[in-house]
């Protein structure tokens, strides 16, 4: 599996522990910091697993897939917790599901016999994703509260929606690789 994949699996375990907080009240006292701490560690591990894989020259297709799925599941669970803890409005759950909607849309296009194009590389995708993860991580710490989290969430929500829209236009063929750099 390699050290990078093992770190990704550890991230998955942290996300699993985070999921244990779903459907229960936000803990009190020092335990209120546990959800934010777990997701922050998982997010930091996201940078570390890829770095370790590249440094050890052991990058695999499995590792790439595990990393993407851990990212998506982590965002979904963290967003659901932030909504449950009333740190973010309920519409923010759409961003937690965004990856899954995107994959479902690609599958649907395939089922309809329509082409699904490769997603061109774009530097802003990583930046926007990293900011989104950092923001959701921050709202799980009991030091921030609405309306500030709602207002900042609106900004990150718009940026993320624009990024996913650009990517959807690219994979559906409505936006060519040369044009995708403009959004």
C-alpha positions as CSV (number, residue, x, y, z in Angstrom):
1,X,0.0,0.0,0.0
2,X,2.8,2.5,0.7
3,X,3.2,5.1,3.4
4,X,1.0,7.7,1.5
5,X,-1.9,5.2,1.2
6,X,-1.6,4.3,4.8
7,X,-1.9,8.0,5.7
8,X,-5.0,8.2,3.5
9,X,-6.5,5.2,5.3
10,X,-5.7,6.9,8.7
11,X,-7.6,10.0,7.3
12,X,-10.5,7.7,6.6
13,X,-10.4,6.5,10.2
14,X,-10.5,10.1,11.5
15,X,-13.4,10.8,9.2
16,X,-15.2,7.7,10.6
17,X,-14.7,9.0,14.1
18,X,-16.0,12.4,13.0
19,X,-19.1,10.6,11.6
20,X,-19.7,9.3,15.1
21,X,-20.8,12.8,16.1
22,X,-23.6,12.8,13.6
23,X,-27.1,12.8,15.1
24,X,-26.0,13.8,18.5
25,X,-25.8,17.2,20.1
26,X,-22.5,19.2,19.9
27,X,-20.5,18.0,22.9
28,X,-19.8,20.5,25.7
29,X,-16.6,21.5,27.5
30,X,-13.3,20.3,26.1
31,X,-15.1,17.6,24.0
32,X,-16.7,20.4,21.9
33,X,-13.3,20.7,20.2
34,X,-13.2,17.0,19.1
35,X,-15.2,17.4,15.8
36,X,-13.1,20.3,14.7
37,X,-9.9,18.6,15.8
38,X,-10.7,15.4,14.0
39,X,-11.6,17.1,10.7
40,X,-8.6,19.4,11.0
41,X,-6.2,16.4,11.4
42,X,-7.9,14.7,8.5
43,X,-7.5,17.9,6.4
44,X,-3.8,18.2,7.3
45,X,-3.3,14.6,6.5
46,X,-4.7,15.3,3.0
47,X,-1.6,17.4,2.3
48,X,0.7,15.0,3.9
49,X,-0.4,11.8,2.2
50,X,0.2,13.2,-1.3
51,X,3.5,14.7,-0.3
52,X,4.7,11.4,1.2
53,X,3.6,9.4,-1.9
54,X,5.5,11.8,-4.2
55,X,8.6,11.8,-1.9
56,X,8.8,8.0,-1.7
57,X,8.0,7.8,-5.5
58,X,5.1,5.5,-4.7
59,X,2.0,7.1,-6.3
60,X,-0.7,4.7,-7.3
61,X,-4.1,4.8,-8.9
62,X,-5.5,3.3,-5.8
63,X,-4.0,6.1,-3.7
64,X,-5.4,8.7,-6.0
65,X,-8.9,7.2,-5.7
66,X,-8.7,6.7,-2.0
67,X,-7.6,10.3,-1.5
68,X,-10.5,11.6,-3.6
69,X,-13.0,9.5,-1.8
70,X,-11.7,10.5,1.6
71,X,-11.8,14.1,0.6
72,X,-15.4,13.9,-0.6
73,X,-16.6,11.8,2.4
74,X,-14.8,14.1,4.8
75,X,-16.4,17.2,3.3
76,X,-19.9,15.6,3.4
77,X,-19.7,14.6,7.0
78,X,-18.0,17.8,8.2
79,X,-20.6,19.9,6.3
80,X,-23.5,17.8,7.7
81,X,-22.1,18.4,11.2
82,X,-21.7,22.1,10.7
83,X,-25.3,22.3,9.6
84,X,-26.4,20.1,12.5
85,X,-24.5,22.3,14.9
86,X,-26.3,25.3,13.3
87,X,-22.9,26.8,12.3
88,X,-24.0,26.8,8.6
89,X,-27.4,27.1,6.9
90,X,-29.0,23.9,5.6
91,X,-28.4,24.9,1.9
92,X,-24.7,24.3,2.6
93,X,-25.3,20.6,2.5
94,X,-25.4,20.9,-1.3
95,X,-21.7,21.7,-1.1
96,X,-21.1,18.6,1.0
97,X,-22.8,16.6,-1.7
98,X,-21.2,18.4,-4.6
99,X,-18.7,15.8,-5.5
100,X,-21.3,13.1,-5.5
101,X,-23.7,15.2,-7.7
102,X,-20.8,15.7,-10.1
103,X,-20.0,12.0,-10.3
104,X,-23.7,11.2,-10.7
105,X,-23.9,13.7,-13.5
106,X,-21.0,12.0,-15.3
107,X,-22.6,8.6,-14.8
108,X,-25.9,9.9,-16.2
109,X,-24.2,11.4,-19.3
110,X,-22.6,8.0,-19.9
111,X,-25.9,6.2,-19.5
112,X,-27.4,8.6,-22.0
113,X,-24.7,7.8,-24.5
114,X,-23.3,11.3,-24.2
115,X,-19.5,11.9,-24.0
116,X,-17.8,12.7,-20.7
117,X,-14.6,14.7,-21.4
118,X,-11.5,14.6,-19.2
119,X,-11.3,17.3,-16.6
120,X,-8.5,19.7,-17.6
121,X,-6.0,20.7,-14.9
122,X,-6.8,24.0,-13.2
123,X,-4.7,25.5,-10.4
124,X,-7.7,27.3,-8.8
125,X,-9.5,23.9,-8.2
126,X,-7.0,23.0,-5.5
127,X,-7.0,26.4,-4.0
128,X,-10.8,26.7,-3.8
129,X,-11.0,23.1,-2.5
130,X,-8.4,23.8,0.2
131,X,-10.1,27.0,1.3
132,X,-13.4,25.2,1.5
133,X,-11.9,22.4,3.6
134,X,-10.2,25.0,5.8
135,X,-13.4,27.0,6.3
136,X,-15.6,24.0,7.1
137,X,-12.9,22.8,9.5
138,X,-12.9,26.2,11.2
139,X,-16.6,26.3,11.7
140,X,-16.5,23.0,13.5
141,X,-14.3,24.6,16.2
142,X,-16.5,26.2,18.9
143,X,-14.9,29.6,18.6
144,X,-16.9,30.8,15.5
145,X,-20.6,31.3,15.2
146,X,-23.3,32.7,13.0
147,X,-23.9,35.2,11.4
148,X,-20.1,35.4,10.6
149,X,-20.0,31.7,9.6
150,X,-23.1,32.2,7.4
151,X,-21.7,35.2,5.6
152,X,-18.2,33.7,5.0
153,X,-20.0,30.4,4.0
154,X,-21.9,32.3,1.4
155,X,-18.6,33.6,-0.1
156,X,-17.0,30.1,-0.1
157,X,-20.3,28.6,-1.4
158,X,-20.3,30.9,-4.4
159,X,-16.7,30.2,-5.2
160,X,-17.2,26.5,-4.9
161,X,-20.3,26.6,-7.0
162,X,-18.5,28.5,-9.7
163,X,-15.6,26.0,-9.7
164,X,-17.9,23.0,-10.0
165,X,-19.9,24.8,-12.7
166,X,-16.7,25.4,-14.7
167,X,-15.7,21.8,-14.2
168,X,-19.1,20.6,-15.3
169,X,-19.0,22.7,-18.4
170,X,-15.6,21.2,-19.2
171,X,-16.5,17.5,-18.7
172,X,-19.8,17.9,-20.6
173,X,-17.9,19.5,-23.6
174,X,-19.5,22.9,-23.3
175,X,-16.2,24.5,-22.4
176,X,-13.0,23.6,-24.2
177,X,-9.7,23.3,-22.4
178,X,-8.5,26.7,-23.7
179,X,-11.7,28.4,-22.4
180,X,-11.6,26.7,-19.0
181,X,-8.8,29.0,-17.8
182,X,-11.1,32.0,-17.9
183,X,-13.4,31.0,-15.0
